[in-house]
């Protein structure tokens, strides 16, 4: 599992293992929110999505990851500020752009998204999916493919 919360991931896993099987046992998602501010299950993480092979499988997996992020935001299951902070440090600019587009689409304000937007403002334009046809989102420097799949 690749930690999105570098400082809290080891502590999160240690706490989970220490509490497992006791009356104080907590789900790892609850511990992650307490330690990191948000939680992403393995199937919504970058490494998992990166290692998928078939186009249909990738499309479904990315859609599911976006749905998980949307549910977390709507249920207040994550600290958006922390998510934006960690995402802006992520080494892959395209992933940062995609997270920005998704969060903006979920109604997260521009002020909150500023660190993430600043992290991509001097990067090349890239497609959201594989297509270079669509509308350019100037804030995120990404082409959003409007064609139905």
Rosetta blueprint (number, residue, H / E / L):
1 X L
2 X L
3 X L
4 X L
5 X L
6 X H
7 X H
8 X H
9 X H
10 X H
11 X H
12 X H
13 X H
14 X H
15 X H
16 X H
17 X H
18 X H
19 X H
20 X L
21 X L
22 X L
23 X L
24 X L
25 X L
26 X L
27 X L
28 X H
29 X H
30 X H
31 X H
32 X H
33 X H
34 X H
35 X H
36 X H
37 X L
38 X L
39 X L
40 X L
41 X L
42 X H
43 X H
44 X H
45 X L
46 X H
47 X H
48 X H
49 X H
50 X H
51 X L
52 X L
53 X L
54 X L
55 X H
56 X H
57 X H
58 X H
59 X H
60 X H
61 X H
62 X H
63 X H
64 X H
65 X H
66 X H
67 X H
68 X H
69 X H
70 X H
71 X H
72 X H
73 X H
74 X H
75 X L
76 X L
77 X L
78 X L
79 X L
80 X H
81 X H
82 X H
83 X H
84 X H
85 X H
86 X H
87 X H
88 X H
89 X L
90 X L
91 X L
92 X L
93 X H
94 X H
95 X H
96 X H
97 X H
98 X H
99 X H
100 X H
101 X H
102 X H
103 X H
104 X H
105 X H
106 X L
107 X L
108 X L
109 X L
110 X H
111 X H
112 X H
113 X H
114 X H
115 X H
116 X H
117 X H
118 X H
119 X H
120 X H
121 X L
122 X L
123 X L
124 X L
125 X L
126 X E
127 X E
128 X L
129 X L
130 X L
131 X L
132 X L
133 X L
134 X L
135 X E
136 X E
137 X E
138 X L
139 X L
140 X L
141 X L
142 X E
143 X E
144 X E
145 X L
146 X L
147 X L
148 X L
149 X L
